[in-house]
Amino acid sequence: MAVKKVIRKKVATEAKRVTQNIDVSLPDHVTEISNNLEDYTWMLYGERKIGKTTLLSQFNNPLFLMFDPLNKGLAIKQVYINSWEVFIKILHQLKAKLKKSPNYCNMVVIDTGFMCYERCYQYKIKKLGITDPKDRAWGSAWKEISREFMEAHDLIFDLGVGFAVTAHAQIAEITRKDGSTYNKLTTQLGAQAFKFYNGLVDVIAFYQYNNKNQRELTIAGDALVEAGARIDNHFKYTNGEPVKDILMGKTSKDAYSSLLKAFNNKLTKEETKTVAKKKPIKKRK
């Protein structure tokens, strides 16, 4: 028992030394819910070429970090990221730029999250001198990759600007606890990147064409679709019920206007009656 007491005393002393210069304070009030759509973090995924990037281009002054080739068909502020080293350098340049010109951008968009993680993965595998994370014992390589990915995003969040990430859609097979399976529309990010972004963003929204060939944004998920919004007092129909699907019109301006209307609780239930009911998803062979 005496040995244990000495160890605990040393641990307590070390903890006190490490934390004594950290300035923290407990909250006196509950968090105030923002009424600004762009204060929230977003994951927007869906079919290719449906307009994910164009919708986000309507947000306030975004900067697109393009891990896919530059979008030459859009007048947007964008930079091509062809390696993880370039990504980190760009983030440091952006920090310096915002310090001199605070209005340079109000939002950072990663397009796409899948390729962002791939750049991180390839960089870290090469740096570790391995060809597969399994080459390192106890999953240590996966932990180092995750840490690298998280620390890079910490650089973004320290900028004090908005954040969004895009992804393509894919169909995943989900296994219930009874062993039966079903198919679900979800993000094409990979397990590690999805786990990270899913715990990070406030809104996961799925963009698709319904069976009437109308563009539709789903922000409330179910067993068939990955979606959801962790925002109280917003995304309510005028009757108080939660918004599930939003018809997005034919242009990016229409889409942003509809999204804003839904966020501000001004969308009527009648305006969504033309949204087609989703059918069970069949996985392509």
N, C-alpha and C positions, 0 to 999 in steps of 0.2 A: 504493500500500500504506500509505503514511504516513497518508493521509486516513482509511482504514478503521480503522486503529489508534486514532486519536483518537475516532472515532465509537463504537467498542466501549468505550473507556474511559469516555466520558460515559454510555453506557447502563448500564454496570456500576455506576458511581457513583450514578446515579439509582435503580437497583434497590435498592442497599444502603440509601439514604436512606429509601425508601418502606417497606422491610421491617424496619428496625432496631427499631421499637417493637412489632412483632407477636410475641406470645408463642406459640411452638409447641414441640412435643416429639414425638419419634419413639416409636412403641409398643414396649414391652418384651415384650408377650405377645399371643397371638392373641385375637381377639374371643370373648367368652363368649356362647354361644347362649342366648337367653332361653327359659324354659319357660312364659312367660306369653303366651297367645294374643293379648292386647290390646296387647302391646308392638310388634306388627307393623302395618305400614300396609296398607290394604285397598282394593281396587276391586271392588265387588260390582255386577254387571250382570245383566240378565235381562228376562223378560217383564214387562209392566206389571201391577201389582196382585198380583204373586206373593208379595210379602212381604219385599222388600229392606229397606225402612225398619223394619219390625217386627222383623226378625232383628237389625239393628244396634241397635235399642232395647234388646235384651237384654244388650248389652255394658255394661261398667261406667261408669255415669254419663255418657252422651253428651250433647252439645249439637248439635242439628241446625240447620245454616244452610240454610234452605229457599229455594232459588232458584225453585222451583215454589211454588204457593200452599200455605199451611199445611195440614198434615194434621189435620183436625178430628176424625178417628176414632181418634186415638192419644193416649194420655196420655204425651207426651214433652216434653222441654225443647227448644223450637224458636223460631226467629225468622225472619221473612220478609225476604228480601233482594230488593228491587225495583230496585236500581241498583248499579253498581260503587262509587259513592261511599259508599253505605250499607254495603256489604261492608267497605270499608277502615275506616270509622268503627267498625263492630261489632268488628273485630279489635283495634283499639286499646282499645276499652272492655273487651274480654275480657282483654286483657293486664293492665289496671289491676284488674279484678275478681279475677283469679287471684292477683295480688300481695297483695290484702287477704284473699281467701278461697280458699286453694289447693285446697279440695275442691269448688269450684263445679262443675267438670266434669273428667272424666278423658279425654275424647275429643271431637274435633271431626269432625262428619260433614257433608260437602258433598253436597247433594241437590237437583239433579243436577249432575254435572260439566259436562254439555253446556250447561246454562243459565248456569252460573258463567262459562264461557268466553265465551258470548254477551254477558253483561253487560260483560265486560272488552273484548271486541271493539267493541261499540257505543260504549262510553266513549272508547276510544282513537281510533277513527275520527273521532268528533266533535271531540275535542281537537286532532287533527292537521288538522282542517279539510278532510277528504277524504271521498269517498263509497265508495271502493274502495282496498284496499291497493296495487293496481296503479298507482294514481295517483302513488305515490312510487317513484323510481328504485331499482334494484338490491335490491328487496325490503326496503328499510329500514323500511317500515311494519310488515311482518310481524315484524321483529326487535323493534320497539318494543312491539308487542302482546305478544309472547312474554316480553319483559323485565318488563312490567307484571304479567303473570300469574304469573311466577315469583317476583317480589319480594313479591307479596301472599301467596303460599303460604309464603315464608320467614318471614313474620310468624306464621303458624300453627305452623310447626315450632320456632320460637324459644320457643313457649309451654311446651314440654316435656310435651305431652299426646299421646294417641293420635290417629290420623287414619284416616278412611275417606272414600271418594267413591262415589256410586252413579251408574249409567247404565242406560239402556234398551238393549235388544239390537237389532241389525240384521244383515242379511245382506250381506256384501261379496263382490264378485267379485275373486278373486286370480288374477294371471297368473304362470304358471311361467316359468322362463328359456327354455323351448322354445317359448313363445308360447301354449300351451294354458291354459285357465282352469278354475277351480272355485269353488264358493261356500263361504263360511265364516261362522259365527256370530261376531260381534265386537261391540264396544261402539259405541253411538251417541254419539260424542263429537266427531267431526270430527278431521281429521288432526293439527292442532296440539295440541289438548288430549290426544288419545290418546298422541301422542309424549311429551308431558310426563309424564302419569300412568304410562304404561307403564315409563318409566325410573325412576320414583319408588317405586312401591308394591312391597311384598314379596309380596302375594298378589293375583292376579286370579282371581275366582271367578264362574262362570256359573250362574244360578238359572233352572230351567225345570221344566215338567211333562213327565214322560216319557210314553210311549204307554200306560202303565197309570194315567195321571192321578195319579201320585205326584210330590210335589215332590222335586227332586233338585238337588244342588249339585255342579258339576264343578270340580275344582281342578287337574286335570292336563289340559292341552290336547293337541290333535292337529291334523291337517290340516283338520278340520271345525269345531273350537271353539277360541276364544281363551281360554286359561286357563293358570295356572301358579303355583307357590309357590316362592319363593327362600328356603327355610328348611331347613337341614340338621337331621337327627335328629327331624323331626316329620312328621306326615301319613304314617305308615306303618301298614299293616295289622299285626295281631299276628304274622303270618308274616314280616314284614320288607319285603314288597313295598310300593311307593308307592301311596297312596290316589288313586283317580281320581274316583269318584262317591260322594256321600253321600246317603242317603235322609234327608229332613228332617222327616218326620212331618207332623202336621196343625196344630200351633200354633207360635207363635214360640218358646215355651219348649222344645218338642220340637226345633225346628230348632237352637237354640243348644246344647242338650245333645248333639245328634248331631255338631255341628261341633267342640265341645270334646272329645268322645270320639275323633274322628278325629285331631285335633291331638295328643292325648296318646297316640297309637299303641295305642288300646284297641279299635279297630274290627276285627271279624273279617271275613275275606273272605266268609264265608257270609252276613253281614248285607247284602251288596250284590248277592246273586244275583238279587234281584227287580228290579234296575235294568235297564231295557230297553236293548238294544243300539241305538246311534244309527244312523240310516239316512242316506244321502247327502241333503244339503239341496237342495231345489229353490227357486230364487229366484222370489218372486212377481212376476207381470207387472203 
